[in-house]
């Protein structure tokens, strides 16, 4: 960071801190969503992706396992999006290996 003015370094630090705070808040909202509507596998998929991004691999795997145990869709309301959910969950599962 040599040569970067102190003000710019401060702005970078504030932006990085805000991004981290935002990510933690997003994880909390996704976790709450899954807790309140556990049959919504799209919410589980988004939570698994966010957990993976946060380096929480084991927790991401748990969410993917819950998706894989629903056949073919846990709730008819979510049936149209289930093929996408299933294929993306399989891709993410391979990334976690």
C-alpha positions as CSV (number, residue, x, y, z in Angstrom):
1,X,0.0,0.0,0.0
2,X,3.0,2.2,-0.3
3,X,2.2,5.4,-2.1
4,X,-1.5,5.3,-1.5
5,X,-2.6,8.3,0.5
6,X,-3.8,7.7,4.0
7,X,-7.3,8.9,3.1
8,X,-7.6,6.3,0.3
9,X,-6.3,3.6,2.6
10,X,-9.0,4.6,5.1
11,X,-11.7,4.4,2.5
12,X,-10.5,0.9,1.5
13,X,-10.6,-0.2,5.1
14,X,-14.1,1.2,5.6
15,X,-15.4,-0.5,2.4
16,X,-13.8,-3.8,3.4
17,X,-15.3,-3.7,6.9
18,X,-18.8,-2.8,5.4
19,X,-18.6,-5.7,3.0
20,X,-17.8,-8.1,5.8
21,X,-20.6,-6.7,7.9
22,X,-23.0,-7.0,5.0
23,X,-21.9,-10.6,4.4
24,X,-22.6,-11.6,8.0
25,X,-26.0,-9.9,7.9
26,X,-26.9,-11.7,4.7
27,X,-25.9,-15.0,6.2
28,X,-28.1,-14.3,9.2
29,X,-31.1,-13.4,7.0
30,X,-30.6,-16.6,4.9
31,X,-30.3,-18.7,8.0
32,X,-33.5,-17.2,9.4
33,X,-35.3,-17.8,6.0
34,X,-34.4,-21.5,6.1
35,X,-35.4,-21.8,9.7
36,X,-38.8,-20.2,8.9
37,X,-39.4,-22.1,5.7
38,X,-37.3,-25.3,5.7
39,X,-39.1,-26.7,2.7
40,X,-37.9,-23.9,0.4
41,X,-34.8,-25.5,-1.2
42,X,-34.0,-22.3,-3.2
43,X,-33.4,-20.6,0.1
44,X,-31.3,-23.5,1.2
45,X,-29.3,-23.3,-2.0
46,X,-28.6,-19.6,-1.5
47,X,-27.6,-20.3,2.1
48,X,-25.2,-23.0,0.9
49,X,-23.6,-20.7,-1.6
50,X,-23.2,-18.0,1.0
51,X,-21.7,-20.4,3.5
52,X,-19.3,-21.7,0.9
53,X,-18.2,-18.1,0.1
54,X,-17.7,-17.5,3.8
55,X,-15.5,-20.6,4.1
56,X,-18.0,-22.6,6.1
57,X,-17.8,-25.7,4.0
58,X,-19.3,-28.3,6.4
59,X,-22.4,-26.1,7.0
60,X,-22.7,-25.6,3.2
61,X,-22.6,-29.4,2.8
62,X,-25.4,-29.8,5.4
63,X,-27.7,-27.5,3.4
64,X,-26.9,-29.4,0.2
65,X,-27.7,-32.7,1.8
66,X,-31.1,-31.4,2.9
67,X,-31.8,-30.4,-0.7
68,X,-30.7,-33.9,-2.0
69,X,-33.0,-35.6,0.5
70,X,-36.1,-34.0,-0.9
71,X,-37.4,-35.9,-3.8
72,X,-38.3,-34.5,-6.3
73,X,-39.5,-31.3,-4.6
74,X,-40.5,-30.9,-0.9
75,X,-43.4,-28.6,-1.7
76,X,-45.4,-28.3,-5.0
77,X,-45.1,-24.5,-4.8
78,X,-41.4,-24.8,-5.5
79,X,-41.6,-27.6,-8.1
80,X,-41.0,-25.3,-11.2
81,X,-37.6,-24.1,-9.8
82,X,-36.5,-27.5,-8.5
83,X,-34.6,-28.6,-11.7
84,X,-32.4,-25.5,-11.4
85,X,-32.0,-26.0,-7.6
86,X,-31.0,-29.6,-8.0
87,X,-28.4,-29.0,-10.8
88,X,-26.8,-26.0,-9.1
89,X,-26.7,-28.0,-5.8
90,X,-24.9,-30.8,-7.6
91,X,-22.4,-28.3,-9.1
92,X,-21.8,-26.7,-5.7
93,X,-21.4,-30.1,-4.1
94,X,-18.6,-30.9,-6.6
95,X,-16.9,-27.6,-5.8
96,X,-16.9,-28.5,-2.1
97,X,-15.1,-31.8,-2.6
